Amino acid sequence: MLKFHKNNCLWENILNGSDGHEELSTQEERMRSIENIHNNINAFEQKKRKRKFRDYTVAAVITLGFVIARITGYNNFIKPDIYFEHTQNITVKLTDGSIIALLKGLS
């Protein structure tokens, strides 16, 4: 940490060659400092894991949405209409006005 006194300022410390860091005087202060560093690293790693999980979850939801939209879009708009009649005769009217009769057991 930089030392600031009433008569000293940051520039004076720099010009005098002092980096402003004090030696940690006791073992307890050193241990607190190391513990603080480890806590900061652990907090950063936890944030990183949460962010990664969130990103993968969003990507999975978007991908699943595209797959569902593609399947339903194909079934509703692209897939041709196919009629199968196994039990009775059916009559189908086409868009050009013609009528087709499907007989029982034919497809």
Disulfide bonds with the S-S distance in Angstrom:
none
